[in-house]
């Protein structure tokens, strides 16, 4: 007949703690891994958004340069019109017309 070994209360508690502790530790590690996976996904999405924005900016012409060229053309046109008007007014006042 097999011998039955009875555990004391302290030994039984130690045995229960030993079997429960690794499971709890694994659960904590699984939770940490899950949190790190979520953070990794969030960072990847943020990187994709930044890369998408950079590609879009590179594909479009530089808006500020285009606006500056338009402004320069407008200033030149207004100045030339001003010169023509002043010339006509001076010519009219001298009686050339």
OpenMM code with the backbone's topology and positions (N, CA, C; nanometers):
from openmm import Vec3, app, unit

residues = "UNK UNK UNK UNK UNK UNK UNK UNK UNK UNK UNK UNK UNK UNK UNK UNK UNK UNK UNK UNK UNK UNK UNK UNK UNK UNK UNK UNK UNK UNK UNK UNK UNK UNK UNK UNK UNK UNK UNK UNK UNK UNK UNK UNK UNK UNK UNK UNK UNK UNK UNK UNK UNK UNK UNK UNK UNK UNK UNK UNK UNK UNK UNK UNK UNK UNK UNK UNK UNK UNK UNK UNK UNK UNK UNK UNK UNK UNK UNK UNK UNK UNK UNK UNK UNK UNK UNK UNK UNK UNK UNK UNK UNK UNK UNK UNK UNK".split()
positions = [
    Vec3(0.0822, -0.1168, 0.0000),
    Vec3(0.0000, 0.0000, 0.0000),
    Vec3(0.0871, 0.1239, 0.0000),
    Vec3(0.0408, 0.2233, -0.0736),
    Vec3(0.1164, 0.3468, -0.0821),
    Vec3(0.1022, 0.4258, 0.0455),
    Vec3(0.2098, 0.4897, 0.0763),
    Vec3(0.2087, 0.5685, 0.1983),
    Vec3(0.1490, 0.7053, 0.1681),
    Vec3(0.0595, 0.7504, 0.2504),
    Vec3(-0.0052, 0.8804, 0.2344),
    Vec3(0.0702, 0.9797, 0.3214),
    Vec3(0.1164, 1.0859, 0.2556),
    Vec3(0.1915, 1.1887, 0.3271),
    Vec3(0.0992, 1.3079, 0.3471),
    Vec3(0.0696, 1.3375, 0.4709),
    Vec3(-0.0160, 1.4519, 0.5016),
    Vec3(0.0715, 1.5753, 0.5188),
    Vec3(0.0244, 1.6853, 0.4577),
    Vec3(0.0958, 1.8110, 0.4680),
    Vec3(0.0451, 1.8914, 0.5862),
    Vec3(0.1348, 1.9650, 0.6456),
    Vec3(0.0916, 2.0570, 0.7500),
    Vec3(0.0250, 2.1765, 0.6832),
    Vec3(-0.0402, 2.2586, 0.7608),
    Vec3(-0.1097, 2.3763, 0.7065),
    Vec3(-0.0104, 2.4712, 0.6395),
    Vec3(0.1036, 2.4918, 0.6978),
    Vec3(0.2049, 2.5811, 0.6403),
    Vec3(0.2581, 2.5269, 0.5077),
    Vec3(0.2847, 2.3940, 0.5055),
    Vec3(0.3328, 2.3339, 0.3809),
    Vec3(0.2272, 2.3417, 0.2709),
    Vec3(0.1021, 2.3229, 0.3082),
    Vec3(-0.0064, 2.3300, 0.2105),
    Vec3(-0.0183, 2.4713, 0.1538),
    Vec3(-0.0071, 2.5718, 0.2409),
    Vec3(-0.0132, 2.7101, 0.1937),
    Vec3(0.1053, 2.7434, 0.1030),
    Vec3(0.2237, 2.6957, 0.1423),
    Vec3(0.3410, 2.7197, 0.0574),
    Vec3(0.3237, 2.6555, -0.0799),
    Vec3(0.2691, 2.5350, -0.0813),
    Vec3(0.2479, 2.4662, -0.2083),
    Vec3(0.1456, 2.5409, -0.2943),
    Vec3(0.0399, 2.5891, -0.2330),
    Vec3(-0.0602, 2.6660, -0.3071),
    Vec3(-0.0015, 2.7961, -0.3607),
    Vec3(0.0789, 2.8611, -0.2798),
    Vec3(0.1391, 2.9869, -0.3243),
    Vec3(0.2350, 2.9637, -0.4408),
    Vec3(0.3100, 2.8545, -0.4348),
    Vec3(0.4040, 2.8254, -0.5429),
    Vec3(0.3306, 2.8021, -0.6744),
    Vec3(0.2208, 2.7342, -0.6721),
    Vec3(0.1497, 2.7052, -0.7968),
    Vec3(0.0719, 2.8269, -0.8457),
    Vec3(0.0278, 2.9134, -0.7548),
    Vec3(-0.0485, 3.0309, -0.7943),
    Vec3(0.0435, 3.1440, -0.8427),
    Vec3(0.1583, 3.1568, -0.7829),
    Vec3(0.2462, 3.2683, -0.8148),
    Vec3(0.2895, 3.2685, -0.9617),
    Vec3(0.3345, 3.1579, -1.0174),
    Vec3(0.3747, 3.1643, -1.1589),
    Vec3(0.2591, 3.2021, -1.2514),
    Vec3(0.1394, 3.1541, -1.2216),
    Vec3(0.0254, 3.1886, -1.3049),
    Vec3(-0.0023, 3.3389, -1.2961),
    Vec3(0.0034, 3.3957, -1.1778),
    Vec3(-0.0208, 3.5381, -1.1616),
    Vec3(0.0893, 3.6185, -1.2306),
    Vec3(0.2118, 3.5694, -1.2199),
    Vec3(0.3221, 3.6387, -1.2854),
    Vec3(0.3046, 3.6341, -1.4366),
    Vec3(0.2639, 3.5220, -1.4900),
    Vec3(0.2414, 3.5090, -1.6336),
    Vec3(0.1263, 3.5988, -1.6776),
    Vec3(0.0246, 3.6083, -1.5945),
    Vec3(-0.0875, 3.6958, -1.6270),
    Vec3(-0.0409, 3.8403, -1.6341),
    Vec3(0.0420, 3.8807, -1.5375),
    Vec3(0.0950, 4.0175, -1.5382),
    Vec3(0.1817, 4.0406, -1.6617),
    Vec3(0.2634, 3.9428, -1.6938),
    Vec3(0.3475, 3.9565, -1.8122),
    Vec3(0.2633, 3.9634, -1.9392),
    Vec3(0.1572, 3.8842, -1.9449),
    Vec3(0.0683, 3.8894, -2.0614),
    Vec3(0.0030, 4.0271, -2.0735),
    Vec3(-0.0376, 4.0844, -1.9605),
    Vec3(-0.0971, 4.2177, -1.9623),
    Vec3(0.0043, 4.3218, -2.0085),
    Vec3(0.1284, 4.3100, -1.9612),
    Vec3(0.2323, 4.4034, -2.0033),
    Vec3(0.2615, 4.3887, -2.1527),
    Vec3(0.2649, 4.2656, -2.1993),
    Vec3(0.2878, 4.2419, -2.3419),
    Vec3(0.1737, 4.3014, -2.4234),
    Vec3(0.0505, 4.2836, -2.3762),
    Vec3(-0.0641, 4.3420, -2.4455),
    Vec3(-0.0555, 4.4936, -2.4509),
    Vec3(-0.0161, 4.5553, -2.3402),
    Vec3(-0.0027, 4.7006, -2.3368),
    Vec3(0.1076, 4.7466, -2.4319),
    Vec3(0.2184, 4.6730, -2.4359),
    Vec3(0.3274, 4.7087, -2.5265),
    Vec3(0.2856, 4.6897, -2.6722),
    Vec3(0.2078, 4.5869, -2.7003),
    Vec3(0.1576, 4.5667, -2.8366),
    Vec3(0.0681, 4.6822, -2.8798),
    Vec3(-0.0190, 4.7271, -2.7903),
    Vec3(-0.1061, 4.8400, -2.8215),
    Vec3(-0.0242, 4.9666, -2.8454),
    Vec3(0.0775, 4.9891, -2.7627),
    Vec3(0.1622, 5.1069, -2.7798),
    Vec3(0.2382, 5.0994, -2.9119),
    Vec3(0.2850, 4.9801, -2.9469),
    Vec3(0.3543, 4.9618, -3.0743),
    Vec3(0.2620, 4.9924, -3.1909),
    Vec3(0.1387, 4.9442, -3.1850),
    Vec3(0.0422, 4.9717, -3.2914),
    Vec3(0.0119, 5.1206, -3.3009),
    Vec3(-0.0004, 5.1874, -3.1868),
    Vec3(-0.0277, 5.3307, -3.1859),
    Vec3(0.0876, 5.4071, -3.2501),
    Vec3(0.2111, 5.3692, -3.2154),
    Vec3(0.3277, 5.4362, -3.2728),
    Vec3(0.3392, 5.4101, -3.4225),
    Vec3(0.3076, 5.2886, -3.4664),
    Vec3(0.3113, 5.2585, -3.6098),
    Vec3(0.2090, 5.3410, -3.6857),
    Vec3(0.0897, 5.3542, -3.6284),
    Vec3(-0.0135, 5.4351, -3.6934),
    Vec3(0.0299, 5.5813, -3.7007),
    Vec3(0.0919, 5.6303, -3.5937),
    Vec3(0.1391, 5.7688, -3.5938),
    Vec3(0.2476, 5.7874, -3.6995),
    Vec3(0.3391, 5.6901, -3.7104),
    Vec3(0.4447, 5.6999, -3.8108),
    Vec3(0.3866, 5.6982, -3.9518),
    Vec3(0.2884, 5.6111, -3.9741),
    Vec3(0.2248, 5.6060, -4.1060),
    Vec3(0.1585, 5.7389, -4.1399),
    Vec3(0.0941, 5.7999, -4.0411),
    Vec3(0.0309, 5.9296, -4.0635),
    Vec3(0.1335, 6.0363, -4.0987),
    Vec3(0.2469, 6.0350, -4.0278),
    Vec3(0.3515, 6.1329, -4.0578),
    Vec3(0.4101, 6.1094, -4.1968),
    Vec3(0.4343, 5.9830, -4.2306),
    Vec3(0.4895, 5.9526, -4.3625),
    Vec3(0.3912, 5.9920, -4.4727),
    Vec3(0.2629, 5.9681, -4.4489),
    Vec3(0.1603, 6.0042, -4.5463),
    Vec3(0.1593, 6.1556, -4.5665),
    Vec3(0.1705, 6.2300, -4.4576),
    Vec3(0.1739, 6.3757, -4.4662),
    Vec3(0.2973, 6.4254, -4.5393),
    Vec3(0.4110, 6.3602, -4.5160),
    Vec3(0.5335, 6.4005, -4.5843),
    Vec3(0.5245, 6.3715, -4.7333),
    Vec3(0.4660, 6.2563, -4.7691),
    Vec3(0.4512, 6.2236, -4.9109),
    Vec3(0.3571, 6.3226, -4.9785),
    Vec3(0.2497, 6.3591, -4.9090),
    Vec3(0.1536, 6.4538, -4.9668),
    Vec3(0.2186, 6.5903, -4.9845),
    Vec3(0.2989, 6.6312, -4.8879),
    Vec3(0.3652, 6.7613, -4.8971),
    Vec3(0.4683, 6.7615, -5.0094),
    Vec3(0.5359, 6.6485, -5.0283),
    Vec3(0.6362, 6.6410, -5.1348),
    Vec3(0.5699, 6.6373, -5.2721),
    Vec3(0.4516, 6.5810, -5.2811),
    Vec3(0.3830, 6.5690, -5.4094),
    Vec3(0.3249, 6.7028, -5.4547),
    Vec3(0.2842, 6.7882, -5.3612),
    Vec3(0.2245, 6.9170, -5.3957),
    Vec3(0.3338, 7.0212, -5.4158),
    Vec3(0.3122, 7.1168, -5.5079),
    Vec3(0.4102, 7.2243, -5.5223),
    Vec3(0.4104, 7.3095, -5.3959),
    Vec3(0.5202, 7.3759, -5.3736),
    Vec3(0.5319, 7.4582, -5.2545),
    Vec3(0.4355, 7.5754, -5.2644),
    Vec3(0.3353, 7.5736, -5.1811),
    Vec3(0.2274, 7.6728, -5.1859),
    Vec3(0.2790, 7.8117, -5.1515),
    Vec3(0.3679, 7.8208, -5.0555),
    Vec3(0.4187, 7.9525, -5.0159),
    Vec3(0.4984, 8.0168, -5.1283),
    Vec3(0.5787, 7.9375, -5.1995),
    Vec3(0.6549, 7.9938, -5.3110),
    Vec3(0.5617, 8.0402, -5.4221),
    Vec3(0.4586, 7.9618, -5.4485),
    Vec3(0.3623, 8.0003, -5.5520),
    Vec3(0.2899, 8.1279, -5.5129),
    Vec3(0.2517, 8.1396, -5.3860),
    Vec3(0.1860, 8.2623, -5.3390),
    Vec3(0.2799, 8.3822, -5.3500),
    Vec3(0.4072, 8.3623, -5.3194),
    Vec3(0.5042, 8.4720, -5.3287),
    Vec3(0.5204, 8.5167, -5.4741),
    Vec3(0.5226, 8.4204, -5.5667),
    Vec3(0.5335, 8.4572, -5.7087),
    Vec3(0.4108, 8.5355, -5.7542),
    Vec3(0.2917, 8.4908, -5.7103),
    Vec3(0.1695, 8.5628, -5.7467),
    Vec3(0.1715, 8.7048, -5.6909),
    Vec3(0.2152, 8.7186, -5.5669),
    Vec3(0.2205, 8.8502, -5.5039),
    Vec3(0.3188, 8.9406, -5.5775),
    Vec3(0.4326, 8.8860, -5.6164),
    Vec3(0.5315, 8.9654, -5.6904),
    Vec3(0.4749, 9.0116, -5.8238),
    Vec3(0.4088, 8.9217, -5.8946),
    Vec3(0.3483, 8.9579, -6.0230),
    Vec3(0.2423, 9.0658, -6.0041),
    Vec3(0.1637, 9.0539, -5.8990),
    Vec3(0.0604, 9.1535, -5.8715),
    Vec3(0.1217, 9.2898, -5.8413),
    Vec3(0.2266, 9.2926, -5.7626),
    Vec3(0.2930, 9.4190, -5.7282),
    Vec3(0.3508, 9.4836, -5.8539),
    Vec3(0.4132, 9.4027, -5.9380),
    Vec3(0.4705, 9.4573, -6.0618),
    Vec3(0.3595, 9.5128, -6.1508),
    Vec3(0.2490, 9.4409, -6.1619),
    Vec3(0.1381, 9.4873, -6.2463),
    Vec3(0.0799, 9.6175, -6.1930),
    Vec3(0.0603, 9.6275, -6.0627),
    Vec3(0.0053, 9.7495, -6.0030),
    Vec3(0.1022, 9.8655, -6.0222),
    Vec3(0.2316, 9.8395, -6.0070),
    Vec3(0.3304, 9.9464, -6.0263),
    Vec3(0.3297, 9.9960, -6.1705),
    Vec3(0.3215, 9.9050, -6.2656),
    Vec3(0.3198, 9.9460, -6.4066),
    Vec3(0.1944, 10.0250, -6.4399),
    Vec3(0.0802, 9.9806, -6.3850),
    Vec3(-0.0441, 10.0553, -6.4075),
    Vec3(-0.0319, 10.1939, -6.3467),
    Vec3(0.0285, 10.2025, -6.2279),
    Vec3(0.0488, 10.3316, -6.1622),
    Vec3(0.1358, 10.4235, -6.2468),
    Vec3(0.2417, 10.3704, -6.3025),
    Vec3(0.3313, 10.4509, -6.3865),
    Vec3(0.2572, 10.5014, -6.5105),
    Vec3(0.1785, 10.4141, -6.5725),
    Vec3(0.1023, 10.4544, -6.6910),
    Vec3(0.0026, 10.5638, -6.6546),
    Vec3(-0.0665, 10.5495, -6.5431),
    Vec3(-0.1657, 10.6494, -6.5015),
    Vec3(-0.0970, 10.7825, -6.4731),
    Vec3(0.0142, 10.7808, -6.4017),
    Vec3(0.0860, 10.9052, -6.3701),
    Vec3(0.1349, 10.9710, -6.4987),
    Vec3(0.1864, 10.8914, -6.5912),
    Vec3(0.2333, 10.9458, -6.7189),
    Vec3(0.1185, 11.0106, -6.7951),
    Vec3(0.0034, 10.9432, -6.7984),
    Vec3(-0.1117, 10.9993, -6.8684),
    Vec3(-0.1607, 11.1275, -6.8021),
    Vec3(-0.1622, 11.1306, -6.6708),
    Vec3(-0.2068, 11.2500, -6.5994),
    Vec3(-0.1104, 11.3655, -6.6262),
    Vec3(0.0168, 11.3408, -6.6214),
    Vec3(0.1148, 11.4469, -6.6490),
    Vec3(0.1030, 11.4947, -6.7936),
    Vec3(0.0852, 11.4025, -6.8864),
    Vec3(0.0714, 11.4415, -7.0274),
    Vec3(-0.0570, 11.5219, -7.0467),
    Vec3(-0.1645, 11.4878, -6.9820),
    Vec3(-0.2904, 11.5594, -6.9932),
    Vec3(-0.2790, 11.6988, -6.9325),
    Vec3(-0.2090, 11.7052, -6.8161),
    Vec3(-0.1958, 11.8365, -6.7518),
    Vec3(-0.1066, 11.9320, -6.8326),
    Vec3(-0.0159, 11.8819, -6.9111),
    Vec3(0.0717, 11.9646, -6.9942),
    Vec3(0.0033, 11.9979, -7.1276),
    Vec3(-0.1124, 11.9398, -7.1516),
    Vec3(-0.1887, 11.9693, -7.2708),
    Vec3(-0.1463, 11.8878, -7.3907),
    Vec3(-0.0808, 11.7763, -7.3667),
    Vec3(-0.0383, 11.6920, -7.4770),
    Vec3(-0.1547, 11.6137, -7.5359),
    Vec3(-0.2641, 11.6006, -7.4634),
    Vec3(-0.3808, 11.5291, -7.5156),
    Vec3(-0.4920, 11.6225, -7.5455),
] * unit.nanometer
topology = app.Topology()
chain = topology.addChain("A")
for resn in residues:
    res = topology.addResidue(resn, chain)
    for name in ("N", "CA", "C"):
        topology.addAtom(name, app.Element.getBySymbol(name[0]), res)
